[in-house]
Amino acid sequence: MTKTRCTDQVILDLWHPLAALAEVRAGVVVDTVLLEERLSLAIDGKGSAAVWRDRADLAEGSLVDVAAVDGKLPVKLAYGYIWTSLGNPPADLFPIPEFDEPDRRKLNAATVGVNVSAPRAIENFLDMGHFPYVHTDILGAEPHTEVKEYDVEISVDRDEILATRCRFFQPMASTTSTEGADVDYIYRVPHPYCSVLYKSSPVDESRLDVIAVFLQPVDQEHVRAHMMLCILDEENEDKVIKRFQQTIFGQDKPILENQFPKRLPLDPRAETPIRADKSAIAYRRWLSQKGVTYGVIPAAT
């Protein structure tokens, strides 16, 4: 068995995203890095893919027959991405049933490299308190700065964190917004390095838009953030929808990269929490309970 640089078995046994299917040319080798391991991937354009450890005879950009590659790692195609694992992954990935609804727009808004640990990035994704200050006049604005009381649970049955009754005033919640509105949010963290956000759809008040961040940990302090959109929007071109999310993530990126330490401290005394941080506190506790050590500063025992 090949020795891995990451020794955190919890993380090794997870599925991790590597690339958006729509952005990979069929039959052409693409190189990437996961958990400090150099990997290569390819798709055949017919629903099959292969992922393998980097090797000299299959250089990036070369043509390859996916079916003929030997020494392949586990692979899964889900939610518009190629996923792999360096360990023994579960049979299934966490469910996002909305992705199967035919009237939704399903896009990779962007894949962005960020100089921060995966847990720090997830914690930022869960934070509503920064909306008025970082995403001014888009996801928030003064004087609407209060994070109202909301509920958080760690579900043992589903093995995920769920934050509900989240509500925040947003001047422009999406590309289909015509005016400011109080927007309902639901946050899920079904994977230590992935989070799924559900928010009110301006198009259909009975349904929710889905925005997910799937993080590919390059190493303990660097990630590639894959931004998945699964939304209701019949008006705007793909590039307009993508640009909106890219603007928001572009505002988050320097904040994330200035975080110190870059790894997330799991000791509850390490950073002073406020009420708005309920999701972050639950997330840190959940990581501790799982025994995650990669990308974090474990609590002292």
Backbone bond lengths (Angstrom), bond angles and torsions (degrees), N, CA, C in turn:
res aa  C-N    CA-C-N  psi(-1)  N-CA   C-N-CA  omega(-1)  CA-C   N-CA-C  phi
1 M - - - 1.471 - - 1.536 109.26 -
2 T 1.342 115.45 136.16 1.459 120.97 -179.21 1.516 110.81 -70.85
3 K 1.315 116.29 130.87 1.471 120.59 179.50 1.521 109.26 -76.45
4 T 1.312 117.92 134.11 1.471 122.26 -179.44 1.526 110.42 -101.42
5 R 1.326 114.93 153.42 1.468 119.61 178.73 1.535 110.72 -73.98
6 C 1.330 116.01 -34.17 1.466 120.35 174.10 1.521 108.15 -80.83
7 T 1.336 116.88 130.23 1.471 120.35 -179.33 1.528 112.07 -108.14
8 D 1.328 116.92 5.92 1.463 121.88 -179.48 1.528 108.25 -83.43
9 Q 1.334 116.68 101.34 1.465 120.22 -174.21 1.524 112.22 -64.31
10 V 1.328 117.19 -30.82 1.471 120.20 177.44 1.524 109.73 -58.51
11 I 1.318 116.58 -44.88 1.461 121.93 -178.38 1.523 111.49 -75.53
12 L 1.326 117.24 -39.21 1.466 120.48 178.60 1.530 111.64 -59.91
13 D 1.325 117.43 -33.50 1.463 121.41 -175.82 1.531 113.81 -85.05
14 L 1.322 117.50 2.22 1.468 120.96 178.60 1.530 110.97 -88.21
15 W 1.326 115.42 159.02 1.464 121.70 165.15 1.528 108.15 -79.05
16 H 1.333 116.75 137.27 1.465 121.30 178.53 1.533 109.70 -128.13
17 P 1.340 117.79 140.50 1.469 120.50 179.40 1.531 110.69 -78.43
18 L 1.332 115.50 146.38 1.465 120.40 180.00 1.523 113.46 -121.30
19 A 1.333 117.47 -35.80 1.469 119.38 -175.51 1.519 109.81 -165.58
20 A 1.342 115.12 154.17 1.463 121.22 174.11 1.528 108.57 -79.36
21 L 1.313 117.02 128.65 1.466 121.29 -177.79 1.523 112.09 -56.30
22 A 1.337 116.39 -38.67 1.464 120.79 -176.40 1.523 112.27 -66.90
23 E 1.317 117.41 -15.13 1.461 120.80 -175.55 1.530 112.83 -108.79
24 V 1.341 116.30 11.18 1.468 121.32 178.57 1.528 108.19 -113.98
25 R 1.341 116.78 127.44 1.460 121.47 178.67 1.522 109.88 -78.41
26 A 1.315 116.56 135.63 1.466 121.32 -178.27 1.527 110.75 -61.15
27 G 1.340 115.27 134.14 1.451 121.27 174.70 1.509 116.11 76.52
28 V 1.339 117.74 9.51 1.462 121.77 -177.96 1.531 109.51 -117.18
29 V 1.326 117.08 130.99 1.456 122.41 -177.20 1.537 110.66 -71.87
30 V 1.335 115.60 133.84 1.461 122.74 175.38 1.527 107.59 -121.78
31 D 1.333 116.70 131.74 1.463 121.37 177.78 1.523 110.99 -96.68
32 T 1.311 116.30 148.27 1.463 121.24 176.65 1.530 108.36 -155.49
33 V 1.332 116.08 -179.17 1.460 121.36 178.96 1.527 108.99 -132.80
34 L 1.307 116.44 134.46 1.464 122.28 177.10 1.521 108.25 -135.71
35 L 1.325 116.30 123.25 1.471 120.79 177.21 1.530 111.52 52.29
36 E 1.339 114.40 41.66 1.470 123.10 177.87 1.521 114.08 71.31
37 E 1.336 116.99 8.35 1.465 121.66 177.87 1.526 109.11 -103.70
38 R 1.338 116.63 130.41 1.464 121.30 176.05 1.527 108.57 -77.88
39 L 1.323 115.75 121.14 1.459 121.85 -179.06 1.524 110.37 -122.70
40 S 1.322 115.24 161.64 1.457 121.94 172.67 1.523 108.07 -129.18
41 L 1.320 116.07 154.85 1.461 121.22 -179.57 1.515 109.95 -145.42
42 A 1.319 114.70 159.84 1.459 121.24 174.37 1.520 108.51 -159.13
43 I 1.323 115.98 155.41 1.459 122.39 174.19 1.525 108.11 -124.02
44 D 1.335 116.24 159.83 1.464 118.53 179.51 1.522 112.46 -103.63
45 G 1.350 116.57 -2.90 1.464 119.55 -179.61 1.512 113.16 79.77
46 K 1.330 117.48 0.79 1.466 121.25 -178.58 1.522 111.76 -120.90
47 G 1.352 116.15 15.82 1.455 119.45 177.30 1.507 114.65 102.39
48 S 1.341 117.45 4.82 1.458 120.31 177.34 1.519 109.97 -116.90
49 A 1.333 115.10 152.57 1.461 120.99 179.64 1.518 108.96 -146.76
50 A 1.321 115.44 161.66 1.457 120.91 175.72 1.515 108.95 -139.72
51 V 1.325 115.30 144.62 1.466 122.67 174.95 1.517 106.86 -131.45
52 W 1.322 116.15 135.22 1.458 119.74 -179.40 1.521 109.75 -147.81
53 R 1.330 115.77 162.25 1.460 120.03 175.74 1.518 109.31 -69.32
54 D 1.326 115.24 141.45 1.460 122.54 -176.36 1.529 111.96 -51.47
55 R 1.343 115.84 135.76 1.464 120.66 178.11 1.528 110.51 -145.14
56 A 1.322 115.55 152.49 1.468 121.43 -170.77 1.521 113.33 -65.31
57 D 1.334 118.40 -31.50 1.466 119.86 -175.01 1.525 113.32 -81.41
58 L 1.332 117.53 -5.36 1.472 121.08 177.46 1.528 108.82 -129.25
59 A 1.322 115.95 73.46 1.466 121.67 -177.20 1.524 110.95 -75.46
60 E 1.323 114.75 156.95 1.461 119.71 178.63 1.522 110.35 -57.25
61 G 1.331 115.23 134.98 1.457 121.21 179.79 1.505 114.29 91.81
62 S 1.338 117.73 -12.82 1.463 119.93 179.25 1.527 110.13 -78.62
63 L 1.323 115.40 159.22 1.456 120.95 179.87 1.524 109.40 -85.58
64 V 1.314 115.67 145.47 1.463 119.40 -176.79 1.518 110.34 -147.55
65 D 1.321 115.95 146.12 1.457 122.87 171.17 1.529 106.81 -91.70
66 V 1.311 116.26 108.71 1.470 121.52 -174.63 1.527 111.39 -54.71
67 A 1.319 117.49 -41.23 1.467 121.06 -176.51 1.526 111.79 -67.21
68 A 1.334 117.24 -24.31 1.463 120.53 -174.85 1.522 113.78 -90.10
69 V 1.337 117.84 -7.13 1.464 120.72 -178.41 1.524 109.40 -70.19
70 D 1.351 116.56 130.50 1.459 118.82 175.96 1.537 109.64 -104.73
71 G 1.330 115.24 168.34 1.455 119.92 -179.50 1.515 113.70 67.79
72 K 1.330 116.02 34.54 1.460 120.20 -175.07 1.530 112.84 -77.28
73 L 1.315 114.65 147.73 1.463 121.93 173.64 1.524 108.95 -87.03
74 P 1.345 118.29 165.53 1.469 119.39 174.60 1.528 110.24 -57.20
75 V 1.322 116.94 146.01 1.468 120.22 -179.70 1.522 110.01 -141.61
76 K 1.309 114.78 145.80 1.465 121.59 176.69 1.524 108.18 -144.41
77 L 1.321 116.68 137.80 1.457 122.00 174.03 1.525 107.24 -105.80
78 A 1.331 116.41 117.54 1.464 119.71 -175.36 1.520 110.13 -154.13
79 Y 1.336 115.72 138.95 1.458 123.41 174.51 1.530 112.40 56.26
80 G 1.344 115.35 30.04 1.454 120.25 176.34 1.519 114.30 86.25
81 Y 1.345 118.03 11.07 1.462 121.43 -176.51 1.526 111.44 -131.50
82 I 1.325 114.88 159.49 1.464 122.13 170.21 1.526 107.39 -93.92
83 W 1.324 116.62 129.92 1.460 122.57 179.95 1.524 109.19 -120.39
84 T 1.315 116.49 148.84 1.451 120.65 174.24 1.519 109.58 -144.04
85 S 1.336 115.81 176.82 1.460 122.05 178.79 1.523 108.92 -144.98
86 L 1.322 116.25 145.48 1.459 121.50 175.54 1.529 111.68 -96.28
87 G 1.323 115.46 2.61 1.467 120.52 -179.50 1.511 111.62 -128.19
88 N 1.326 115.12 -135.53 1.466 121.74 179.54 1.521 108.81 -115.23
89 P 1.326 117.58 90.19 1.469 120.58 -173.19 1.523 112.41 -77.25
90 P 1.334 116.52 159.82 1.461 119.40 174.44 1.528 110.22 -66.82
91 A 1.320 116.14 163.31 1.466 120.29 -178.30 1.525 111.36 -62.91
92 D 1.319 116.44 -37.48 1.460 120.40 -173.58 1.518 111.76 -120.50
93 L 1.328 114.29 152.67 1.455 121.55 171.91 1.531 107.57 -89.14
94 F 1.320 116.85 162.38 1.468 120.16 178.60 1.535 110.22 -57.61
95 P 1.344 118.17 145.28 1.467 120.80 -175.56 1.532 113.24 -80.26
96 I 1.326 115.73 141.32 1.473 122.99 166.46 1.526 105.01 -133.10
97 P 1.339 118.12 83.11 1.470 120.74 -172.63 1.527 113.87 -60.88
98 E 1.339 116.99 -27.33 1.467 119.97 -179.65 1.526 111.77 -60.69
99 F 1.330 117.34 -24.43 1.464 119.89 -177.68 1.531 111.56 -64.14
100 D 1.337 116.73 -21.94 1.471 120.46 -179.40 1.523 112.93 -86.90
101 E 1.332 118.09 -3.95 1.467 120.72 -179.51 1.529 109.21 -77.49
102 P 1.345 117.60 122.70 1.470 120.91 -169.09 1.529 115.93 -68.74
103 D 1.331 118.20 -20.01 1.467 118.77 -176.23 1.524 113.53 -90.29
104 R 1.319 117.40 6.18 1.467 119.88 -179.06 1.535 111.12 -91.70
105 R 1.325 114.64 148.74 1.455 121.44 171.77 1.525 107.55 -85.81
106 K 1.327 115.58 126.46 1.472 120.19 -177.10 1.517 108.20 -120.23
107 L 1.329 116.04 112.80 1.458 121.25 -172.69 1.520 111.35 -138.60
108 N 1.329 115.55 151.49 1.458 120.31 163.15 1.521 105.43 -90.64
109 A 1.323 116.88 107.10 1.468 119.75 -177.66 1.511 110.88 -63.06
110 A 1.326 116.43 -37.05 1.458 121.90 178.65 1.513 109.07 -177.50
111 T 1.312 115.50 157.64 1.455 122.20 166.27 1.519 106.08 -120.45
112 V 1.329 116.27 118.58 1.463 121.48 -170.29 1.522 110.00 -126.67
113 G 1.319 116.61 131.64 1.453 120.88 173.42 1.518 110.46 -79.23
114 V 1.330 116.48 133.74 1.464 120.97 -178.26 1.529 108.43 -134.37
115 N 1.324 114.67 135.02 1.466 121.48 -178.73 1.530 109.30 -86.91
116 V 1.321 115.37 74.09 1.465 122.11 179.99 1.524 108.22 -161.76
117 S 1.311 117.28 160.34 1.466 120.19 176.84 1.529 110.17 -73.50
118 A 1.328 115.73 155.81 1.465 120.22 178.05 1.530 112.10 -59.68
119 P 1.337 119.87 -44.88 1.469 118.16 179.91 1.533 113.65 -62.55
120 R 1.329 117.87 -36.79 1.472 119.67 176.45 1.524 110.22 -61.12
121 A 1.334 117.00 -41.16 1.460 120.64 -178.84 1.528 111.41 -66.65
122 I 1.334 116.93 -39.77 1.468 119.65 177.67 1.524 109.82 -64.25
123 E 1.312 116.89 -43.79 1.465 119.81 179.66 1.524 111.05 -58.67
124 N 1.324 117.44 -41.00 1.461 121.00 177.91 1.525 111.29 -62.61
125 F 1.340 116.12 -39.57 1.462 121.80 179.96 1.530 110.95 -61.72
126 L 1.336 116.29 -31.74 1.465 121.19 -178.28 1.528 113.29 -81.74
127 D 1.319 117.64 -10.57 1.463 122.75 -170.63 1.522 112.25 -88.64
128 M 1.328 117.16 110.83 1.466 121.08 175.53 1.523 112.42 -83.97
129 G 1.331 117.16 -20.90 1.457 121.28 -173.73 1.516 114.14 -62.19
130 H 1.351 117.17 -23.47 1.468 118.89 -177.10 1.530 112.80 -87.52
131 F 1.327 118.39 -7.74 1.467 121.22 -174.49 1.540 113.62 -51.08
132 P 1.356 119.00 -52.00 1.478 118.32 -174.71 1.530 113.32 -68.86
133 Y 1.307 116.79 -21.69 1.468 120.31 -172.27 1.531 112.55 -98.78
134 V 1.338 116.50 -32.35 1.471 120.41 -178.53 1.529 110.87 -99.89
135 H 1.325 116.74 -36.24 1.471 121.38 -178.42 1.532 110.13 -112.50
136 T 1.309 115.85 48.21 1.464 123.11 -174.57 1.529 111.57 -56.81
137 D 1.341 114.92 131.03 1.466 124.55 178.14 1.535 113.35 68.34
138 I 1.332 116.59 10.71 1.470 120.38 172.92 1.529 108.23 -119.62
139 L 1.328 115.91 -71.12 1.470 120.54 -179.46 1.521 112.80 -97.95
140 G 1.335 116.87 -1.94 1.461 120.19 179.83 1.509 110.98 -173.62
141 A 1.326 115.77 166.48 1.464 121.38 178.25 1.516 108.83 -165.57
142 E 1.316 116.25 147.05 1.462 120.21 172.49 1.523 108.88 -71.22
143 P 1.334 119.51 144.06 1.469 127.82 10.13 1.532 113.99 -92.28
144 H 1.341 117.40 13.19 1.478 120.66 -176.64 1.527 109.40 -83.84
145 T 1.319 116.45 72.18 1.462 120.46 -173.33 1.525 114.06 -109.27
146 E 1.313 117.67 -10.51 1.470 119.72 -175.04 1.529 111.28 -76.21
147 V 1.331 115.89 132.50 1.465 121.05 170.51 1.520 106.89 -90.00
148 K 1.334 115.68 110.14 1.461 120.20 -177.26 1.528 110.55 -70.15
149 E 1.308 115.45 158.17 1.459 121.85 179.75 1.532 110.12 -55.60
150 Y 1.321 116.69 136.68 1.461 121.05 177.69 1.531 108.81 -142.77
151 D 1.325 116.32 172.07 1.468 121.35 -174.82 1.528 110.67 -108.54
152 V 1.320 115.80 142.40 1.469 121.82 176.83 1.517 108.42 -133.66
153 E 1.323 116.35 136.14 1.464 120.46 174.52 1.520 109.82 -136.24
154 I 1.323 115.39 147.26 1.456 121.37 169.42 1.518 106.10 -101.71
155 S 1.341 115.80 109.21 1.454 120.14 -177.28 1.523 110.27 -85.98
156 V 1.322 116.41 118.80 1.459 120.95 178.03 1.524 109.87 -72.68
157 D 1.339 117.26 -40.57 1.470 121.71 -178.07 1.524 111.55 -62.36
158 R 1.330 116.48 -46.06 1.473 120.49 -177.65 1.517 112.07 -90.65
159 D 1.335 117.24 -9.41 1.460 123.01 -177.88 1.527 110.64 53.37
160 E 1.323 115.50 56.63 1.454 120.61 179.10 1.524 110.52 -157.08
161 I 1.315 114.82 165.49 1.467 121.64 173.63 1.518 107.99 -100.39
162 L 1.327 116.51 138.47 1.454 121.40 179.09 1.525 108.83 -131.96
163 A 1.338 115.77 123.29 1.472 122.01 176.00 1.522 108.18 -112.95
164 T 1.326 116.23 122.71 1.472 121.30 -176.37 1.533 110.42 -125.10
165 R 1.325 115.61 171.39 1.469 124.19 -177.67 1.534 111.40 59.66
166 C 1.341 115.91 28.97 1.469 120.08 175.27 1.529 107.30 -82.58
167 R 1.319 116.21 132.03 1.465 120.41 -176.53 1.521 108.39 -146.02
168 F 1.342 115.19 132.15 1.463 118.80 -176.83 1.515 109.66 -149.81
169 F 1.347 116.07 139.06 1.468 119.79 177.11 1.530 109.44 -73.79
170 Q 1.345 115.63 129.83 1.463 120.20 179.78 1.531 110.59 -131.11
171 P 1.344 116.82 123.96 1.464 120.17 178.90 1.525 113.08 -62.69
172 M 1.353 117.34 -34.93 1.464 121.22 -178.82 1.521 108.25 -148.13
173 A 1.324 115.98 86.30 1.461 121.22 -171.84 1.523 113.37 -69.86
174 S 1.345 117.45 -27.52 1.469 120.99 -179.47 1.517 109.23 -159.89
175 T 1.332 116.09 179.29 1.470 120.45 179.74 1.528 111.94 -67.19
176 T 1.328 117.49 -19.59 1.474 119.89 179.80 1.522 112.77 -93.62
177 S 1.333 118.52 0.11 1.464 121.28 -179.46 1.524 110.87 -70.59
178 T 1.338 115.62 140.86 1.470 120.76 176.95 1.519 111.69 -112.26
179 E 1.335 117.29 -14.47 1.457 121.67 178.55 1.532 109.23 -160.52
180 G 1.342 115.73 168.45 1.457 120.07 177.26 1.522 111.45 -66.52
181 A 1.333 115.56 150.42 1.468 119.35 -178.86 1.517 109.91 -159.92
182 D 1.342 115.53 155.66 1.458 120.31 169.62 1.517 107.69 -74.19
183 V 1.307 116.25 124.61 1.464 121.53 -174.11 1.522 109.39 -111.94
184 D 1.332 116.18 131.79 1.462 121.90 177.15 1.523 109.48 -86.79
185 Y 1.313 115.11 137.29 1.459 122.33 -179.22 1.521 110.07 -125.18
186 I 1.321 116.08 145.62 1.460 123.05 165.75 1.525 106.06 -130.14
187 Y 1.318 116.94 130.09 1.463 121.27 177.77 1.526 109.65 -111.43
188 R 1.328 115.16 134.62 1.471 120.81 171.77 1.521 108.80 -120.71
189 V 1.318 116.00 139.78 1.463 120.81 168.50 1.530 105.80 -123.30
190 P 1.352 116.85 91.86 1.465 120.41 -176.40 1.525 113.60 -94.70
191 H 1.345 116.37 5.76 1.465 123.34 -173.14 1.521 105.38 -158.22
192 P 1.321 120.19 138.40 1.464 120.10 -176.88 1.528 115.22 -53.04
193 Y 1.345 116.99 -27.89 1.462 120.41 -176.74 1.540 113.21 -118.88
194 C 1.324 117.15 19.44 1.468 121.40 178.92 1.527 109.51 -136.79
195 S 1.325 115.49 143.18 1.465 119.39 175.52 1.526 109.31 -139.78
196 V 1.324 115.09 145.43 1.460 122.05 -178.23 1.521 108.41 -122.43
197 L 1.325 115.68 126.67 1.465 122.56 -179.47 1.518 109.57 -110.57
198 Y 1.326 116.04 133.02 1.462 122.29 173.74 1.522 106.86 -114.63
199 K 1.327 117.15 129.10 1.465 119.28 -179.95 1.517 110.06 -138.34
200 S 1.337 115.17 155.09 1.467 121.51 -178.46 1.521 110.95 -50.73
201 S 1.325 115.95 135.37 1.459 120.21 176.26 1.520 109.76 -92.89
202 P 1.340 118.52 125.35 1.469 119.94 176.25 1.529 112.18 -66.04
203 V 1.337 117.16 -16.92 1.468 121.94 -176.37 1.526 111.03 -84.04
204 D 1.341 116.92 -39.00 1.464 121.80 -175.32 1.530 107.72 -144.09
205 E 1.325 115.90 107.20 1.473 119.29 -174.45 1.521 113.15 -68.37
206 S 1.319 117.99 -10.68 1.465 120.54 179.44 1.533 111.94 -90.49
207 R 1.345 116.76 -3.92 1.458 120.59 -177.45 1.530 110.28 -128.87
208 L 1.319 115.20 166.46 1.460 121.09 -176.44 1.527 110.68 -122.12
209 D 1.323 116.63 139.15 1.459 121.35 169.02 1.527 108.47 -73.58
210 V 1.323 115.92 150.84 1.468 121.13 -179.79 1.528 108.72 -121.54
211 I 1.325 115.44 125.75 1.461 122.16 176.72 1.525 106.65 -128.84
212 A 1.318 116.26 126.47 1.465 119.14 -178.24 1.519 110.48 -125.58
213 V 1.307 115.28 149.20 1.461 120.90 169.94 1.524 107.16 -116.44
214 F 1.338 114.81 119.46 1.459 122.35 177.65 1.525 106.15 -109.36
215 L 1.315 117.03 114.76 1.461 120.58 -174.79 1.522 111.71 -98.80
216 Q 1.308 115.16 131.03 1.463 123.29 174.90 1.519 107.58 -101.84
217 P 1.337 118.53 105.69 1.459 119.76 -178.95 1.532 110.96 -73.51
218 V 1.318 116.33 109.69 1.460 121.07 177.34 1.534 108.91 -71.73
219 D 1.324 114.69 -47.41 1.461 122.02 171.14 1.523 107.14 -151.04
220 Q 1.313 118.18 -165.36 1.470 120.02 -173.83 1.531 112.93 -69.35
221 E 1.329 118.15 -17.79 1.463 119.66 -176.22 1.525 112.80 -131.63
222 H 1.326 117.38 18.53 1.465 121.71 176.91 1.531 108.92 -142.22
223 V 1.326 115.60 138.18 1.464 120.29 177.43 1.528 110.29 -133.86
224 R 1.316 114.45 161.57 1.464 121.61 162.16 1.523 105.07 -110.38
225 A 1.318 116.54 120.91 1.463 121.64 -177.67 1.523 109.16 -97.73
226 H 1.329 115.63 116.46 1.460 121.98 177.48 1.537 107.13 -97.77
227 M 1.324 117.28 119.79 1.472 122.06 -176.11 1.525 109.86 -102.50
228 M 1.324 116.92 107.23 1.457 122.39 -178.52 1.529 111.19 -95.20
229 L 1.321 116.83 131.52 1.457 122.49 175.77 1.516 109.67 -114.71
230 C 1.326 115.95 137.18 1.462 122.28 177.16 1.535 105.22 -141.77
231 I 1.332 115.32 82.90 1.466 120.23 -164.50 1.527 112.70 -127.22
232 L 1.320 114.33 166.04 1.462 121.90 175.69 1.530 108.17 -98.53
233 D 1.319 116.84 112.22 1.462 121.32 -179.37 1.525 107.98 -164.77
234 E 1.343 115.69 106.71 1.462 120.14 179.42 1.525 111.77 -99.68
235 E 1.339 117.47 -0.24 1.455 120.74 -172.68 1.525 114.01 -98.61
236 N 1.310 117.27 -43.87 1.458 121.30 -167.53 1.527 113.02 -94.22
237 E 1.335 114.99 146.65 1.454 120.78 175.39 1.528 109.84 -68.57
238 D 1.329 115.48 158.87 1.464 120.49 178.71 1.526 111.27 -52.56
239 K 1.330 117.09 -44.46 1.469 120.16 -174.88 1.527 111.72 -64.83
240 V 1.330 118.23 -30.68 1.466 121.62 178.50 1.527 109.68 -71.50
241 I 1.333 115.76 -44.15 1.471 120.50 179.21 1.521 110.01 -63.17
242 K 1.327 116.43 -44.77 1.465 120.67 179.77 1.529 110.98 -62.91
243 R 1.338 116.02 -43.78 1.467 119.97 -176.50 1.527 111.14 -60.97
244 F 1.322 117.10 -37.70 1.465 120.91 179.42 1.534 110.18 -59.76
245 Q 1.339 116.54 -48.53 1.464 120.03 -179.69 1.527 111.86 -70.12
246 Q 1.328 116.53 -34.08 1.460 119.89 177.97 1.526 110.90 -65.17
247 T 1.330 116.51 -35.82 1.467 120.55 177.29 1.522 110.25 -61.96
248 I 1.333 115.79 -46.51 1.464 120.25 -179.21 1.521 110.56 -63.25
249 F 1.334 116.57 -46.04 1.464 118.68 -178.17 1.530 110.79 -68.20
250 G 1.332 115.83 -33.49 1.464 119.42 176.72 1.517 112.39 -62.84
251 Q 1.339 116.85 -30.27 1.469 120.60 175.85 1.524 111.30 -74.72
252 D 1.329 116.64 -32.34 1.474 121.00 179.69 1.527 112.68 -75.31
253 K 1.327 116.55 -32.69 1.473 120.65 -170.00 1.531 113.35 -56.29
254 P 1.354 120.12 -50.35 1.469 117.96 179.90 1.524 113.28 -65.69
255 I 1.330 117.12 -30.54 1.468 120.18 176.57 1.523 109.22 -64.27
256 L 1.330 115.98 -46.84 1.461 120.91 179.77 1.526 111.40 -60.88
257 E 1.330 115.77 -43.35 1.463 119.28 -173.96 1.528 112.77 -74.49
258 N 1.324 116.21 -13.27 1.466 120.20 176.05 1.521 112.89 -97.00
259 Q 1.337 116.64 3.29 1.461 120.40 177.09 1.532 109.76 -65.78
260 F 1.309 115.97 140.58 1.464 120.29 175.75 1.529 109.25 -141.67
261 P 1.311 116.99 129.34 1.465 127.61 -4.37 1.529 111.40 -72.10
262 K 1.323 116.36 160.69 1.465 120.23 -177.15 1.524 111.53 -71.58
263 R 1.324 115.88 -26.57 1.469 119.26 174.92 1.527 108.53 -87.58
264 L 1.302 116.40 150.06 1.465 121.16 -174.17 1.529 111.09 -84.40
265 P 1.341 118.32 118.87 1.473 119.84 176.40 1.527 110.45 -70.12
266 L 1.313 116.70 130.46 1.465 120.28 179.61 1.521 113.06 -95.88
267 D 1.310 117.65 -11.68 1.461 120.91 176.00 1.526 108.52 -67.38
268 P 1.338 119.12 121.35 1.460 121.26 -177.26 1.525 113.65 -60.43
269 R 1.319 117.65 -16.94 1.466 120.77 179.92 1.530 112.44 -91.69
270 A 1.336 117.10 -3.98 1.467 119.94 -172.38 1.520 112.50 -70.46
271 E 1.340 117.51 -36.31 1.462 121.87 -178.53 1.518 108.14 -137.01
272 T 1.320 116.96 139.29 1.460 121.56 -173.82 1.528 110.48 -77.02
273 P 1.343 118.03 115.91 1.464 119.85 -179.11 1.530 112.09 -85.06
274 I 1.346 114.91 158.30 1.457 122.00 170.61 1.528 107.39 -123.83
275 R 1.333 116.41 175.74 1.461 119.30 -175.02 1.530 111.91 -57.82
276 A 1.345 116.62 -36.23 1.450 121.02 -177.89 1.520 112.39 -64.62
277 D 1.326 117.02 -13.88 1.462 121.94 -175.14 1.534 113.07 -93.02
278 K 1.319 118.42 16.03 1.471 120.10 -177.09 1.527 112.27 -55.38
279 S 1.332 116.81 -41.95 1.464 120.45 179.90 1.518 110.55 -65.05
280 A 1.331 116.28 -42.31 1.465 120.40 -179.46 1.522 111.34 -63.93
281 I 1.334 116.05 -40.19 1.468 120.27 179.12 1.527 109.98 -63.31
282 A 1.354 115.94 -44.20 1.468 120.06 178.86 1.525 110.80 -64.15
283 Y 1.326 116.63 -39.58 1.473 121.10 -180.00 1.531 110.69 -62.61
284 R 1.325 116.79 -45.60 1.468 120.12 179.29 1.532 110.96 -63.00
285 R 1.323 115.60 -41.26 1.471 119.29 179.26 1.529 110.56 -63.50
286 W 1.338 115.80 -41.69 1.468 122.23 -179.65 1.525 110.67 -62.64
287 L 1.345 116.73 -44.70 1.466 119.92 177.34 1.526 110.90 -61.19
288 S 1.332 116.61 -41.66 1.468 120.56 178.20 1.522 111.25 -62.21
289 Q 1.335 115.73 -43.61 1.463 119.81 -179.98 1.521 112.03 -63.12
290 K 1.320 116.20 -33.62 1.463 121.12 179.28 1.529 112.10 -76.59
291 G 1.325 116.17 -18.99 1.455 119.65 -177.60 1.515 113.54 83.77
292 V 1.334 117.20 21.92 1.471 121.45 178.63 1.525 109.86 -66.08
293 T 1.328 116.29 132.93 1.468 121.02 177.79 1.527 112.37 -123.28
294 Y 1.329 117.67 -16.48 1.471 121.59 -174.50 1.532 110.87 -85.65
295 G 1.329 116.24 120.52 1.465 121.00 -179.42 1.509 113.81 87.00
296 V 1.333 116.84 6.27 1.469 121.00 -179.14 1.522 109.53 -129.56
297 I 1.329 115.43 167.12 1.460 122.39 167.81 1.524 104.95 -107.64
298 P 1.328 118.36 102.75 1.474 120.36 -174.47 1.534 111.48 -60.08
299 A 1.320 115.06 149.78 1.468 120.30 176.38 1.529 109.43 -66.08
300 A 1.318 114.91 145.16 1.473 119.18 178.49 1.530 109.10 -65.29
301 T 1.327 115.71 141.62 1.472 119.18 -179.74 1.519 110.38 -102.89
